[in-house]
């Protein structure tokens, strides 16, 4: 059973594993294109002698991995020092997770200091497509869910990422799963089901929600949780949006747009709802009155596909079937019906399906699940793409289905069609 409380101080500290660098990939490729060098006919043994360092010295004992390592070659010791230094940096990050007050310079553009970690769900990879990856709002925990009918929770330490718990939902391939705002529940919907499940993590109870009075939907798939924890928004058919109370899961009211509602999201304070439609229009709703505050045209969009609002409330990002992601000034969207985007991000060549701002609004992750490696990390406010991610000429992401940043941007994860939750450490950020 999951622990009764989630506290960052309870999170397991550990070292992060460093993935192969792009440099080593290039070196390996180059090596394949050249014949092996010929060995000399005679070798001077003195030239071959390596300097070996005494590891029993009190300043080096901590670097020993076993009693057999009483002496190490000088080069190997140097590598061990470098590994130890990196591990100390990562341990320091994990020790700081309870301290949310961080002094940090602005994220520089160009090259992103990013490090490959062990897959977040390596202790229980999915044997089917992952549909969701999400970090817990306050604990050092990540959730995965997908078409293998399961929802799993893992402790994030970057080294082993131990599994906390995995629940199986019979005949229920998960379409989407989300934590409640307080992190005490998980809500999960399925591919073709009107029912959805609520997993009460404090009580260890799985609660089916079979029927909602007044809700006339054949399937319940797309939904969002309000940041203040008050509401659950269901994106229904025929342009309907249904607002439910988070506490009782009862229907409060329904709203309707022209055309089909494709994707919705809440404002950071939970006071507004943003919905993009199949005809390229975006609707902004007032949650309290359920009144439409604004309707604007997403420039150049034929069919909206995804939408996101930055955590500071300044930007609205809209992705379309063309792959273009337009980023708008939020206030301009409320005033104008045809606002000009601050930036049109054109780095995707297939349908934009996933957008995610990091908590500091310095990175916008954009992705398409229609092409391998179709993920870009965009620097804000320059709106330039980080050139070193994903690593060129190395396939590792495959199809990106879901993305999320940890609460203070220390980690980034991508759920893919291979059942893996790829995990990366963003070294600029000192908190989890």
Secondary structure, DSSP 8 states (H G I E B T S, - for coil): ---S---GGGS----------HHHHHHHHHHHTS------S---HHHH---EEETTSTTTGGG-SSTT-SEEEHHHHHHHHHHHHHHHHHHHHHHGGG----------SSS--EEEE--TTGGG--SS-EEEEEE-SSSSEEEEEETTSEEEEEE--SSS--EEEEEE-TT--EEEEEE-TTSSEEEEEESS-S-EEEEETTTTEEEEE---TT---S---EEEE-TTSSEEEEE-STTEEEEEETTT--EEEEEE-SS-EEEEEE-TTSSEEEEEETTSEEEEEETTTTEEEEEEE-TT-SSEEEEEE-TTS-EEEEEETTS-EEEEEHHHHHH-SS---SEEE---SS---EEEE-TTSSEEEEE-TTSTT-EEEEETTTTEE-TTSS-TT-----SEEEEEE-TTSSEEEEEETTS-EEEEEETT----
